[in-house]
Amino acid sequence: MTALNGSSPCGVIVTGHGQFPSGLVSALELIMGPQDDLVAVDFPKSDTAAQLQDNLAAALGTFPASGRVAVFCDLRGGSPFNVAAALSRDRDGVEIVYGANLPTLVQFVSRRTKPDTEGVLTGALDAGVTGLGRFTPKPIPAAQGDNDWD
């Protein structure tokens, strides 16, 4: 796979199962506003892998042939990932990211105009990991003197 380097903005395709891609793009645009060069390719239950391939090929075709494109997939090994990976073999400048989540996408999209897309991609992957965690609420201790009315 060819690393993404260059000075022009990087196109982005988000793909995955069901309406996950559209939902992720909707959330991103709620946070960051409307985005150019960002396409969601859903894979609804009613579609076949061949239809997904046609849809992803069409999405890739919206970007210049010499342009850089990052494809964010929901998980490795699923049909969206497999089809995107197969399509990337026929085109330079395509990078596939799997395990896409909102922190990863926000980080990447907010910095995709920088010339060092490889570094931006690494930062986005780091944001995806650090954006994952667990919150465990702790009980709030009662303040002394709360029972003064007794």
C-alpha positions in Angstrom: 0.0 0.0 0.0 1.3 3.4 -0.9 1.8 5.9 2.0 -0.2 9.1 1.7 2.2 12.0 1.2 1.7 15.2 -0.7 0.4 18.7 -0.3 -3.2 18.5 -1.5 -6.0 17.7 0.9 -6.8 14.0 1.3 -10.2 12.7 0.3 -12.0 10.5 2.9 -14.4 7.6 2.4 -16.1 6.1 5.4 -17.5 2.6 4.9 -18.9 -0.2 7.1 -21.8 -2.3 7.9 -25.4 -1.0 7.9 -25.7 2.8 8.3 -22.6 3.0 10.5 -20.7 5.1 7.9 -23.6 7.7 7.5 -24.0 7.9 11.2 -20.3 8.5 11.8 -20.2 11.2 9.1 -23.4 12.7 10.5 -21.8 12.9 14.0 -18.5 14.3 12.6 -20.4 17.0 10.7 -22.4 17.9 13.7 -19.2 18.6 15.5 -17.1 20.1 12.7 -19.7 21.3 10.2 -20.1 20.2 6.6 -17.1 18.7 5.0 -15.9 18.6 1.4 -14.2 15.5 0.0 -15.9 13.2 2.5 -18.1 10.4 1.4 -20.0 7.8 3.4 -20.6 4.4 1.7 -23.1 2.3 3.7 -23.5 -1.5 3.3 -27.1 -2.2 4.2 -28.3 -5.7 4.7 -30.1 -5.6 1.4 -26.9 -5.0 -0.6 -24.6 -7.6 -2.0 -20.8 -7.5 -2.0 -20.9 -6.7 -5.7 -23.2 -3.7 -5.0 -20.8 -2.6 -2.3 -17.9 -2.9 -4.7 -19.7 -0.7 -7.2 -20.6 1.9 -4.6 -17.0 2.0 -3.2 -15.6 2.2 -6.8 -17.9 5.1 -7.5 -16.9 6.8 -4.3 -13.2 6.4 -5.2 -14.0 7.8 -8.6 -15.2 11.1 -7.1 -11.6 11.9 -6.3 -8.9 12.7 -8.8 -7.0 9.5 -9.9 -3.7 11.0 -8.6 -5.3 12.2 -5.4 -4.8 10.8 -1.9 -7.7 9.0 -0.3 -8.1 7.5 3.2 -10.8 4.9 3.5 -12.0 4.4 7.1 -13.7 1.0 7.6 -15.6 -0.3 10.7 -13.7 -3.5 11.1 -10.9 -5.6 9.5 -12.0 -8.6 7.6 -15.6 -7.6 6.9 -16.9 -7.1 3.4 -16.4 -3.3 3.4 -12.7 -3.7 4.5 -12.1 -6.5 2.0 -13.7 -4.6 -0.9 -11.8 -1.4 -0.1 -8.5 -3.3 0.2 -9.1 -5.0 -3.1 -9.9 -1.7 -4.8 -6.8 0.0 -3.2 -4.5 -2.5 -5.0 -5.5 -0.9 -8.3 -4.9 2.7 -7.3 -1.9 4.5 -5.7 -2.4 6.9 -2.9 -5.2 4.9 -1.0 -4.8 4.0 2.6 -7.2 1.8 4.5 -7.9 2.3 8.2 -10.0 -0.2 10.1 -11.6 0.1 13.5 -12.8 3.6 12.6 -14.4 5.6 15.4 -15.4 9.2 15.9 -12.1 10.3 17.7 -10.0 8.9 14.8 -12.1 10.5 12.1 -12.3 13.9 13.8 -8.5 13.9 14.3 -7.8 12.9 10.7 -10.3 15.2 9.0 -9.2 18.2 11.1 -5.6 17.8 9.9 -5.9 16.2 6.5 -4.8 19.4 4.6 -1.3 19.1 6.1 1.3 17.8 3.7 2.5 15.0 6.1 -0.6 12.8 5.7 1.4 9.8 7.1 2.0 11.7 10.3 -1.6 12.9 10.4 -2.8 9.3 9.9 -0.6 8.1 12.8 -2.0 10.9 15.0 -5.5 9.9 14.0 -4.9 6.2 15.0 -3.5 7.4 18.3 -6.6 9.5 18.9 -8.8 6.5 18.2 -7.0 4.5 20.9 -6.8 7.3 23.5 -10.5 8.1 22.8 -11.4 4.7 24.1 -11.8 4.2 27.8 -14.0 3.3 30.6 -15.8 5.6 33.1 -16.7 4.2 36.5 -18.7 6.6 38.6 -17.7 6.8 42.3 -20.2 7.4 45.0 -20.2 11.0 46.3 -19.5 11.0 50.0 -22.1 12.7 52.1 -20.9 16.1 53.4 -20.5 16.4 57.2 -23.3 18.1 58.8 -25.9 17.0 56.3 -28.0 15.6 59.1 -28.2 18.8 61.1 -32.0 18.7 61.0 -32.1 15.6 63.2 
